[in-house]
Amino acid sequence: MESDRVADMLRASADPDGILEELRRLVISYQYASTDDRIAIWSVLNKYAPKVDRLR
């Protein structure tokens, strides 16, 4: 599943620029994903929501 691969990449990324790039990829993936994949991608995005303010 594409969302699993994206989630793995996000977990592996430690730097803020890398996280921002992965968030961009998640949002793009979400736009083209099936309904089931959207649910998975959304749950990954929610894990990073608390970090968004610190990435600016």
Secondary structure, DSSP 8 states (H G I E B T S, - for coil): -HHHHHHHHHHH--SHHHHHHHHHHHHHHHHH--HHHHHHHHHHHHHHGGGTGGG-
